[in-house]
Amino acid sequence: MCQKWNSREEQDIAERNKQNPTHQNMMYRRGRTSIYQLKDDFVKTHQREPDRMEVFKMGRCKDLPDGTQRWVDDESKDRFEKMTQMTTPSLQSDDAAPVLAEDAFIAVMGRDRPGRVRCAGKAETLRTWYGRGEGSSSSGSYHTQVQQLQQQLQDQNKKVEELCAERSRDRQELQDLCAERSRDRQELQDLCAERSRDRQELQDLRSQISEMRAFMQQCAAPPSQPSRARRELECEESDESADNYDDDDMIRLL
């Protein structure tokens, strides 16, 4: 065994194997954390399976505490940026069909080799990844498209629920505002009725004051002079009394 190891051929093979890692790029650099553990963490966080682009990124990019990202090499970063540009709607023409993450990954990284899935771990096969047997990338693309449509449906349902909740809050605020305006209107009506009663009481008080003033003026006025007819009647009665006195006196004298 030692003689075989010390042979020239074995030494050349060992040297090539030693140099091979230096020529590799886009290697998995998440240490002892397997790609399956990363996928499980992603599912727990986002409630869905990651697509090919996300699997590629989670094995070669690490989010730092300061908010930045650290890639294993520039090649991995450049290829992921190309995939992102292909799937970004704002960077596509208006008449172009939307590019799925699966198609963008295949366009940048190439198709999967027979029996293996690129950048998905050594134990990952087409059967375990797609669940459709040794299918082609087109079947995987269809499966990914279904997942994306399901995710879009969930997002739309969430937006609809948020919109309904917002409309419900607006409706409740409108009802509260109408109730407040109704209370203000009732208070205004009560105030007007109170002012009307005060006005009526003021008018009654003025009428009483006027009657009292008239009564006081009547009491304070001097007695009125006897009328002319009354004076003439008194004069006639006085004359008759004088005439009667004269007749009696004459009889008495006779």
Secondary structure, DSSP 8 states (H G I E B T S, - for coil): -HHHHTSHHHHHHHHHHHHHHHH--S----TTS-HHHHHHHHHHHHSS---HHHHHHHTTEEE-TTS-EEES-HHHHHHHHHHHHHH-GGGS-TTS----HHHHHHHHH----TT--TTS-TT--HHHHHSSSS--HHHHHHHHHHHHHHHHHHHHHHHHHHHHHHHHHHHHHHHHHHHHHHHHHHHHHHHHHHHHHHHHHHHHHHHHHHHHHHHHHHHHS------HHHHHHHHHHHHHHHHHHHHHHHHHH-
